[in-house]
Amino acid sequence: MTARPADYRPWVDDTAYLAVPEAGADERIEVGALFVGAGPAGLAGAIRLAQLLEAAPDVKERLGDVPVAVVEKGKYPGAHLVSGAVVNPVAFRTLFPGLPDSALPFRGPVPGEALYLLTGRSAVRSPIMPPTMRNHGNFVASVSEIARWLAERAEEAGVTILTETAAVKALVSDGAVRGVLTGDKGRGRDGSPQANFEPGAEIVAKATVLAEGASGHLATALGQRFGLAGRNPQVFALGVKEVWDVPRPLDRVIHTMGWPLRWGKAAAEFGGSFIYPMGAGQVSIGLVVGLDYADASLSVHDLLQQLKLHPLVRPILEGGTRTAWGAKTIPEGGFYALPSQLSVPGAVLAGDSAGFVNVPALKGIHYAMWSGILAAEAIFACLKAGGDPSAAGALSGYDQAVRRSFIWSDLHRVRNMRQAFGAGLVPGAALAGLMTLTRGAFPGGRFACESDAARPVAPSHRTYPKPDGKLTFDKLSSVYASGNRTRDTQPNHLLVETQVPEAIGTAWINMCPAGVYEWTSGEGDDRKLRINSSNCVQCGAISAKGGRLTPPEGGSGPEYSIT
């Protein structure tokens, strides 16, 4: 019954996501700098570059009619974003030094915090908050709201934002990235053009910033093309989140570890929950679980429903109403999974595309924004000096800037902490404590790891509470709450093997928070997986656990607003 998802990966030719520019001058869109992804990294970078160009009109003029552009595959900026989110405001204060904190897109300062170790019936509060998790001076926010606010500031600064535009291929010629090819719209299930067909277009740029988020397909393809693999493989977690209107205000930020996850080494279940106040009448609650687990019956969505029944959690939500739901993967590999280079001729990697997430601190947003800022400054420095960003080493200043920044030092300090929990919760916590005390020096070296898909899986007898539609919910009602607007007749964007062992199919069915996969009728080897791709909320978990999320049609997927 045990099988490795990695043994059933569909064959994917990553060069299929690379293309040579072919469009003539009248057919292509020419921009100065192109940011792929309207998340915190892409938008912060676009704003910073616009600010620098405003003070250097001669450089701006050389970039043409569209000096800075952002492409976003979602319906609008923030439509595909999900995060905790407790935010360090350092990047906001750098970009907008004249604005008070009250004018920034936050729900409020962290009022207090608590960490609990859960069992099935009890909650033991930690007497101390681990230094990596302390949030004094930070703010609670919605990352979707942050993106919409940043997009408005970007447009005010003169940035062009193209929404509903999926960047499906990187344009590469003469060893350099030249921009992207956007995806077609209006194709039928079989790929044939329909009455509303719109072909994609080449967007040619002097410099391209890939800020696609976790496991972006362009970053993956360029990683293969330029040999950017880190010393460890990147690993991921899946987070499932809900936002609730509640009758009673929550007076602190809450994090939990332990139940409903299993503690032992064999289970390999690492993660925890968060419950954040979002003003007097709203809270967000989520569960994040590493995708290197061994139990094919594990469902993060259903574990979150189970968590809501715990005596610590239920009173917070009882009498309230669920108003939003979302799911997203998070890169968790840390320092040793970072790309060997962050820049290639003509392009750089920023934010989650590079893996800039501090797992012990539960932080990624300010790292993403700061990396976008540093990318903008490196591109500007090259252009101002009269350089060609597509030349070899022209953007290496970005690598150097990241290595000098707090991004690098913070991630280096916790470089082995995520991997330490491979030994189980209790030994992992003890190791993490020693690593914190020694700033990562003990026990030293590099903790190796394997990819999530390399972990063998087998189903267990895990069961979940039956949804009641009031406090606990099924997957399909949750997809509806995400605002998913994927067209039923568009081509399937999910690459998975459909005839797989029961352990693999069971793992994918349970893992997917949106109910995309199900067994067809039949038994044994005659049974295959059915893919309900229109349910997909593009969380990316399948890419980590043995399949591949490929670019969907622009504008499809969820329409998050407060996640």
N, C-alpha and C positions, 0 to 999 in steps of 0.2 A: 504493500500500500504506500510505501515511501517513494517519492520521486523528486528530481531536481527540476525546477522550472527552467533553469539555464539550458537543460538538454532539449527543451521543446521551443526554443526561441525561433520565430520565423526568420528566414534569411532576409536580411536587409542590406542592400547596397547603398552605403552612405553617400557614395558619389552621385546617387540619384538626386540628392538635395544640393548639388553643386551644378552650376551652369556657366557656360561661356557667354558673355554679353554679345548679343546679335542685333539688337534693335538699332535702327538708324536714328539720326539726331531728331527727326520729326516724330519718332515713335516712342522714345523713351522719356522718362521724367528725370530731370537732372536736379540734384540738390547738393548743397555743400557738405553737411554732415547729417548722417541718418542714424537715428536711434530706433532699434527694433524692440518694441514693447513699451507701452505706456504705464509702466509700474513705477515704483519709487526710484529705481536706478535710472531708467530711461528718461523720466520727466525731470528729475533733479539735474541730470547731465545736460539735457536740452536747455533748461533754464540757465544753468551756469554758463554754457557756451554762448547763449544769446546775450547774457550780461557782458561777457568779455568782448563780444563782437560790437556791442553798442559803444564801447569805449575805444574801438579800433575800426573806424569806418572804412579805412582802406582795405583791411583784411576782409571785412564783411562784403564789400563790393566785389571782391574777387570770387566770392562764393555764389554769385548769381542771384536770381530772383527769389530763390528759396534757400536761404543760408542754413537753416536748421529745420529738420523734419523728423516726425515721429510716426511710425506705423504701429497700429494696434489691431489685433485680430478680433477683439471683443466689440460688442455693440457700441460701447463707450469706454473711456478710461475708468478702470475699476470694475468692469463687468465680470472679469475673471479672477479677481483678487480675493483671497481669504487669508486672514492672519489673526493672531491673538486679540489685540495687539497692544502691548505696552511699549511705548516708544521713547527712546533717548532723543531729546530734541536738538542735539548738537548740529546736525546737518541743516535743520530748519533755521536755526539761529545764524548759521553761516550764510545761507542763501538770502535770508530776509532779515538783516540785522536791525532794521527799523521797526519791525513789527513786535508788539508785546506778545507774550505767550497766549494771552486771551484771544488774540486774533488768528492764531494758528489752528489747523483743523483737528483739534483734540477734544475729547469728551470731558476731560478734567484731569487734574493731577492724581497720582496714585495716593489714596487716602490712608493706606495702611496695608499690611500684607501678612500672610500666614501660609505656612507649609504644613501639610498633614500627610501622615502615613496611614493609608486606609487598609482595613480588613473588610470582610463582607458586612460586618455589623458595627464597626467602631471606627473612630478617627482619632489618631494620636497626634497632637500638635507638636511640631518640632520646637524645642526651647530656643533655638537660634535659627536665623535665616542664613543659609550658605552665602558667602560673600558674592559668588557669581550670580545669585538670584535677587540680590537687593535692588530695589527700585526707587529709592529716595531720589526725588528730582525728575522722575520720568512721568509720562502721561499715558492715560488710556485713550485708545483711538480705534476707529474703524479704518482698515487699510483701503477699503473701497472708497470711503469718503476722502481719505488722504489723496488718492489718485485723482479724483474729480477736482479737488481743490488745486492740486499742483497743475493739472491740465489747464485750468482757468488762468493761473499765473503764467504758464508757458505761452499761452495764446496772447496774453497781454504783452508779453515780451517779444512777440513776433514769430513764435514757433508755429509751424504748420503741422497739424495733427490729422492723420488719415486713419479714421476708425473703420471697422469692418474690413480690414485689410490684412490678410495673412501673408507673411513673408515665407514662401514655401521653398525657395532655393537661394543660396548665396551665389552671387555672380563672382566668378574667379577667373582671372586671366593673367598670364605672365607671372604666376606665383603670388598674386595679390588679390585681396577682396576688393571688388568694385561696386558693391551695392547688393540689392536683392531683386529677385523675381517674385511678384505677388501672385496669389492664387486666383484661378478662375472662379467665377460664380455662375450658378444656374446650370450645373451639370446634373443629369439624372443619376439614379442609383447605379446604372451600368457605365457611367462616365460620359454618356453622349450629351451633347449640348441641347438644352431645352429652349423654349421660346424666350426666356429671360436671360439667356446666356451672356456673360460679360467676360472677355478674356483678361488674364492677368497682364501686368505691365512690368517692364524693367525700370527700377529706380536706381539710377547710377549716382554714386556719392564719392566724394574725395576720401571720406572716412566713415566707417560704420561701427556703431556700438551695439553689440549683442546684449540685450537686457531682456531675454525671453522668459526668464523664470527658470524653475527647476527642470532639469532634463530637456532643455530646449533642443529641437532637432537640428537647427543650424549650428549651434555650439558643438553638438555631437559630431556633425559632419565635418566641421572645420577642425575639431580635435583629431579626427582620423586623418584628415588631409595634411595637417601640419605637425602631427605627432605630439599632442599636448597632454597626454595622459599623466596624471599625478602618480605619486609613489604608492598610494592606496587607491583602490577603486572608489568611486563615489557611492555612497549608500543614502537611503532616503527614509523618511517617515511619512505617514499619511495622517493628516489632521482632519477631523470632522467637527464642525462648529455649528452652534445654533445661537440665535439672538432671541431673547425673551422680553416681553413687556411684563413687569412684575409689580405686585401691589406694595412691596416693601423694599426700601433702598438697601443696597449692599454696601457695607462700610469699609470693605477691604478687598484687596486682590488676594485670591486664593489659588494655591497650587497644590496638587496632590500627587503622590506616588503610591505604588502598590496596587491593591485591588482596583478594578476588576482584572488586572493583568496578573499572570502567574510569576512567581519570584525566582524560580529555579533556573539554573544554567541551561538545562536541556530545552526548556520552553523558549529561551532566547527572546523574551518579551520585554522590551524596554520602552518606556514612555511615561506619560502622566497627563493630568488634566489641568485646565485653568478655568477659573470663574472670575470674570472682571466686571466691576460696576461701570455702566455706560451712562451715567447720570442718575437722577433720582428714581426713575421708573423703568430702567432697562438694565439687563445684564447679558453678557455673552458667556457661553459655556462651550468648552471643546475638549476633545481627547486626541492626543497625538501618540502614535505608536510606530516604532521602527519597523520597517518592512522586511527585516531579516528574521522574522519569527518562523517557527517550525510547525505551527498548528494550522493545517489547512481549513479548519473550522472557524478561525479567528475572523471576526468582522468588526472593524473599528466603529462603523456606524451603530451596530447593535450593542457593542460594549458601551458606547456613549448613552444609549437608551437605558442600559442596565445601571450605569453610574448615577443617572438621575433619580433612581429609586433609593439611593443610599441615604441613611439618616442625616448625614451632613448636608447633602445636596437638595433633597426633596423639599425641605421647608423654604429654601431660597426661591424655588420655582412655583410652588403650589399656589394656585389661585391666579397664576399668570397665563400668558398666551404666547406661543411660539410665533415669531414674526419673520424669521429668516433662517436659512440653512445653507451650508456650503461645505466643500471639501477640496483639499489641495495637498500636493506632496511638498516636502521640505528637504533640501539637501543637508545631510547630517554627517558627511564624511570628515569634515573639519580640515585642519591644516594640511595633513598629509594627502588629502584627496584634491587639493587645489591643483589647477592645471600647471604644468611645468613652465609655461609662459602664459601671460595674460594678454599679450599682444601678438599679432601677426601682421605682415604687411597689409595695410589698409583697414585693419579692424582690431577691436579690443573686446574683452569679455568683462561684464560688470554684473553686480548683484548676484542673484541666485544662479545665473548662468555660469558664474565662476565658482559658486559654492560658498559665498561669504555669509555663513550662518554660525553663530556661537551657540552651540547646543546647550551647554551647562547654564548659560545666561539667558537662554530662551529669547535671543535677539537676532534680528536680521535686517530690519528696516533701515536703521541708521547706517549699517554697513553698506547696504545697497545704495542708499542715497550718496554716501561719501564716495563710493567707488565711481558712481556716475559723475560726481563733481570732479574727481581726479582725472577721469577719462576726458572730460570736456577741457580741462586745463592742459592736458598733454596734447590734445588735438590742436588747441589754440596756439600753444607754444610752437608746434611744428609749422603751422600755417603762417604765423607771424614771422618766423625766421625764413620764410620763403621755401620751406621744405615741401616734399611730396609725401603725404602720409602713406602712400602705397610702396614707398621704397623700403628696402630691408632695414630694420632697426629704427625706422623713423618714429615709431610710437613707443619705443622702449622706455621712454620717460614715464609712461604710465606704470609699467612694471616697477620701476624704481620708486615712484611716488607711493604706490601701494605698500611696498616693502618698508618704507619709512613711516607709514601711517599707523594709527591705532588699530586698523583692521588686522594688519600682520601681527603686531605684538599681542593683541587680544587673542587671536586664534592660536598663536604659538604657545601662549600660556596654558591653554586648555587642550593641547594637541592630541592627547591620548584619552581624554575623559570619556567620550562617547564609547570608544572601544573597550574601556575598562568594564563597562556594564555587560559585556559578553560573558563575564564570569557569574552573572546573576545579580540581583538587586543588592543584597547585603554586602557581598565582597566588592561589588562595583562601587557602592557608596563609600566603603572604607578606603578604597583606592583613590576615589575622586577627592575625598577629604585630604589625603596625603598630597595629592597633586596640587590641590588648592594651596595648602600650607607652603609648599616648595615652589610655587609658581610654575609647575610642570616639570621641575628638575628630577623629581622622584616618580617612578623608578627610572626615568630616562629612556633613551632609545625611541624606537617607533613600534607601536602596537599594530601589527599587520591585521588585515581583515579581508574578507571576501565579499563579493557582490551579494546583494539581496537575493538574486535569482539562483545563486549557487547553494543556498541553504536548502537541504532536502525538506520536504513537507509531507505531512501525513494527517488525515482527518482524525479528530478526537470526538468525544461525546459532549462537547461544549453545547450548552443550550442558552437561549436568550429569552427574556420576558416577551410575552405576546403584546404587541402594541395596543394601547387603549385609545389612541387618537386624542388624548388630552395632555398627558405627560410624556408618553412614549409613542414613537411613530415608526411606520414602515419606510422602506427605501423609496417607493414610488411617490408617496405623499411628500417626501423630502425633496425629490427631484422637482416636483411641482413648486415647492416653496423656494427653490433656487431661481425660478423664473426662466428655466431652460426653454429656449426657442429654436432648437435645432430642427431643421426641415426634415421630415420623414423620408423624402425622396432623394436627399443628397447622397453622394458616394460615401461608402463606409471608410472612415478614417482610422480604424483600429486594425492593426496587424497582429493576429494571434492564430496559432494552430487550433483547429477546431476538433481534431480527433486526437485526444490526449488521454493519459491515464486518469483514473478517477481522482487521485490525489491532486493533480494539477488543475483539472476542471473545477473541483470543489474549492480549491484555494482561490481561484480567480472569481468564482461566483460569490464567495463570501467576502473577499477583499473589496470588490467594487462597491462603493457606497451608493451607486445609482442604479443597481439592478440591470447592468448592461448584459451580463452573461447568464445563460441558463442552458440546462441540458435539453436536448430534443427528446422526443419519445424514443423508446428502444432500450436495449439492455446491453451491458458489457461493451464489446468493441464496436457494436453498431451504433452506440450512442455518441452524438457529437454535440459540440457547443453551438448554440445560436447566439448571434451578436446583435443586440438591440442598440445600434450605435446612436440612434436619435436620443436615447436616454442619457448619453455621456455628458458629464459636466467637466470633462477635460482636466481631471485632477492629476493625471500623469502616473498613477500608481501602477498601471499595467506595464509601463516602460521599465519600472524597477523590478517587477516580479515575473518577467518572462515574455512579455509581448512588446508592442510598440505603439505609442500614440503618434500619429502623423498629423500634418496640418489639416484641420477641418476647413470648411468654407468660412470665409470671413463673415463675422456677425452672428455666427451660430454659437451654441453653448449657453451657459448660464448668464443671467443678468443680475448679478449681485449689486446691492446698494449699501448695505450696512454691515457686511461681514468683515 
